[in-house]
Amino acid sequence: MIFFAELGDKTQLATFSFAAESKSRLAVFIGSAGTLVLTSLLAVILGSGVSRLVPANYIKIRPGALLILLGLWMILSPGGK
């Protein structure tokens, strides 16, 4: 699921670009895999810390509401014209 969710995101496109330019594809793979592991570790650590301070229902509801509001704003805004 993570593979399909992340398919085509900017990180994957950057890795694609680095692999195309690099002579050592193994180094690009190790670097991108290590980065993914470290960012996942950071998310787990921060997520567990936030869950101690903020009730779980706020963690689930507020980001979803914010995403909806941002989506509506992007649809309804004239785009700075």
Secondary structure, DSSP 8 states (H G I E B T S, - for coil): -HHHHHTT-HHHHHHHHHHHH-S-HHHHHHHHHHHHHHHHHHHHHHHHHHHHHS-HHHHHHHHHHHHHHHHHHHHHS----
